[in-house]
Amino acid sequence: MASVPLALKRIRLAGELNGPAGVRCPACRDYLFIHQPDEECPDRLLGTCDECRAWFLIDAAGKVMVRLPDEEELRDS
């Protein structure tokens, strides 16, 4: 399996994070659907945007997130 380096831009979550329900997509401003894939890591979340189809890895404790690469970006890297 080949390694592929990807640059990820850290996005600070603005204001108070009263739970992840208020997180908006930085691209289209729609609210993200929040998923908690691992119950052992409650502050590590996955946010998905139904409008622009973007996915984000969210660190709720650190109030930051990164946009994950989409299929095209992964294939082209």
C-alpha positions as CSV (number, residue, x, y, z in Angstrom):
1,M,0.0,0.0,0.0
2,A,1.4,3.4,-1.1
3,S,1.4,6.4,1.3
4,V,-0.2,9.5,0.0
5,P,0.6,12.8,1.7
6,L,-2.4,15.2,1.9
7,A,-2.5,18.7,3.2
8,L,-5.4,19.4,5.6
9,K,-6.4,22.9,6.6
10,R,-7.4,23.3,10.2
11,I,-10.6,25.2,10.7
12,R,-11.3,26.9,14.1
13,L,-14.9,26.5,15.4
14,A,-16.1,30.0,16.1
15,G,-17.8,31.0,19.3
16,E,-19.0,28.7,22.0
17,L,-19.6,25.2,21.0
18,N,-22.8,24.2,22.8
19,G,-22.5,20.7,21.7
20,P,-21.7,19.9,18.1
21,A,-25.3,20.4,16.8
22,G,-24.5,24.0,15.9
23,V,-21.5,23.4,13.6
24,R,-21.9,24.8,10.1
25,C,-20.1,23.8,6.9
26,P,-17.5,26.4,6.1
27,A,-18.2,26.1,2.3
28,C,-22.0,26.3,2.1
29,R,-23.0,27.3,5.7
30,D,-25.5,24.5,6.0
31,Y,-25.6,22.7,9.4
32,L,-23.5,19.5,9.6
33,F,-24.9,16.2,10.6
34,I,-22.7,15.0,13.5
35,H,-21.7,11.3,13.9
36,Q,-19.9,9.8,16.8
37,P,-18.2,6.7,15.3
38,D,-16.3,5.7,18.5
39,E,-18.0,5.8,21.9
40,E,-14.6,5.7,23.5
41,C,-13.7,9.0,22.0
42,P,-16.7,11.3,22.6
43,D,-14.8,14.5,21.5
44,R,-13.7,13.0,18.1
45,L,-16.6,13.4,15.7
46,L,-17.4,13.2,12.1
47,G,-19.5,15.9,10.5
48,T,-21.1,15.5,7.1
49,C,-22.8,18.1,5.0
50,D,-25.9,17.1,3.0
51,E,-25.8,20.2,0.8
52,C,-22.2,20.1,-0.6
53,R,-21.4,16.5,0.4
54,A,-18.2,17.5,2.4
55,W,-17.0,15.5,5.4
56,F,-15.1,16.9,8.4
57,L,-13.2,15.4,11.3
58,I,-14.1,17.4,14.4
59,D,-12.1,17.7,17.6
60,A,-14.8,19.1,19.8
61,A,-12.6,19.6,22.9
62,G,-10.0,21.6,20.8
63,K,-12.8,23.4,18.9
64,V,-11.1,22.6,15.5
65,M,-12.0,20.6,12.5
66,V,-10.5,19.6,9.2
67,R,-12.2,18.9,5.9
68,L,-11.5,15.4,4.7
69,P,-10.6,14.8,1.1
70,D,-13.4,13.7,-1.3
71,E,-13.1,10.8,-3.7
72,E,-11.7,12.9,-6.5
73,E,-9.0,14.4,-4.3
74,L,-8.0,10.9,-3.1
75,R,-7.9,9.5,-6.6
76,D,-5.9,12.5,-8.0
77,S,-3.3,12.4,-5.1
